[in-house]
Amino acid sequence: MKRLIGTVAVIGSVLLSAVPASGCSVCFAAPEDPMTQGATFGMLVMIAVTVAMLLGFGSFFITLARRERAFGKLTTEEP
């Protein structure tokens, strides 16, 4: 019984002494805050890197297709 009373006392004191949590500037959607601007810039950089990689792979495969077509023309010509 003493253990139950002690547990209830600890839980009650924790709940009564809790302060409201303050959100950061991103949670409050403050667009002029440096943290929000940094997060936005970070997302733009990640998107730019992804697009650059996709364009690189695409151009590589287009180059391979062109070379294959040119090599095919060279090998199919008859003397």
ABEGO torsion letter per residue (X at the ends): XAAAAAAAAAAAAAAAABBBBBBBAAAAGBAABAAAAAAAAAAAAAAAAAAAAAAAAAAAAAAAAAAAAAAAAAAABBX
